[in-house]
Amino acid sequence: MKFAIPLAEGKLTAHFGHCQEFALVDVEDNAIKNKETLVPPPHEPGVLPRWLKEQGANVIIAGGMGARALDLFTQNNIKVIVGASALTPEELVQQYLDNSLQTGANVCDH
């Protein structure tokens, strides 16, 4: 399983489409095995869902996301969790694995 998390200054950012970088976190046997940080391509409608699918992402943890991006991820069988707090990628993934991830409203600034 691979998680993708939009980052600003090392923590989750609510600005999904305009983030500085993404953390890609690999999980095997319910444990974090690897994390890499990648700079996404320039933001244009539809680019990030396709790019994250190419990176092998299965789950997106985000603060907020527009309806079009949500639909595109759903069409690509990528699970999206919105309303997460500004924590580190490791904290967010571990909370997901422990079933303790706290989420709220879709924080989308669109």
C-alpha positions in Angstrom: 0.0 0.0 0.0 1.3 3.4 -0.9 0.1 6.7 0.7 0.4 10.1 -0.9 0.3 13.2 1.4 0.6 16.8 0.1 3.2 18.7 2.2 4.3 22.2 3.1 7.3 22.5 5.5 7.2 18.8 6.2 3.6 18.6 7.3 0.3 18.0 5.6 -1.0 21.1 3.9 -4.7 21.9 3.1 -3.6 23.3 -0.3 -3.7 19.9 -2.2 -3.4 21.2 -5.7 -0.7 23.8 -4.9 1.5 21.9 -2.5 5.3 22.2 -2.6 5.9 18.5 -2.5 4.3 15.1 -1.8 5.4 12.4 0.6 5.0 8.9 -0.7 4.9 6.4 2.1 5.2 2.7 1.5 3.5 0.4 4.0 3.9 -3.4 4.2 2.5 -5.7 6.9 1.0 -2.7 8.7 4.3 -1.0 9.1 6.0 2.0 7.3 8.8 0.7 5.1 9.9 3.7 3.1 9.2 7.4 2.6 10.2 9.5 -0.4 9.5 13.2 -1.1 8.8 14.2 -4.6 8.1 17.6 -6.2 4.8 17.3 -8.2 4.4 18.5 -11.8 3.0 22.1 -12.3 -0.7 22.3 -11.2 -3.2 21.9 -13.9 -6.7 20.3 -13.7 -6.3 16.5 -13.9 -2.5 16.3 -13.7 -2.1 15.3 -10.0 -4.5 12.4 -10.0 -2.7 10.9 -13.1 0.7 11.6 -11.7 0.0 10.1 -8.3 -1.5 7.0 -9.9 1.8 6.7 -11.9 3.7 6.9 -8.6 1.6 3.9 -7.3 -0.5 5.7 -4.7 -3.4 3.7 -3.3 -4.5 6.2 -0.6 -4.4 10.0 -0.4 -4.5 11.7 2.9 -5.4 15.4 2.5 -6.7 18.4 4.3 -9.0 19.3 1.4 -9.6 18.7 -2.2 -11.8 19.9 -5.0 -14.7 17.8 -6.3 -13.1 17.2 -9.7 -9.9 15.8 -8.1 -12.0 13.6 -5.8 -13.8 12.2 -8.8 -10.6 11.5 -10.7 -9.1 9.6 -7.8 -12.3 7.6 -7.3 -12.3 6.7 -11.0 -8.7 5.5 -10.6 -9.5 3.3 -7.5 -7.5 5.5 -5.2 -9.0 6.1 -1.8 -9.1 9.7 -0.6 -9.3 10.8 3.0 -10.0 14.5 3.6 -10.1 16.7 6.7 -6.8 15.4 8.2 -4.7 17.6 10.5 -1.4 19.2 9.7 0.8 16.4 11.0 3.9 14.7 9.6 3.4 12.0 6.9 4.6 9.3 9.4 2.1 10.4 12.0 -0.8 10.4 9.6 0.0 7.0 8.1 0.5 5.5 11.5 -2.8 6.9 12.7 -4.5 5.5 9.6 -2.9 2.0 10.3 -4.0 2.2 14.0 -7.6 3.3 13.0 -7.1 6.5 15.0 -6.9 9.1 12.2 -9.0 12.1 13.1 -10.7 13.7 10.1 -13.1 16.6 9.8 -14.6 18.6 7.0 -13.1 18.8 3.5 -11.0 21.9 3.9 -11.0 23.1 0.3 -10.1 26.7 -0.5 -11.7 26.6 -4.0 
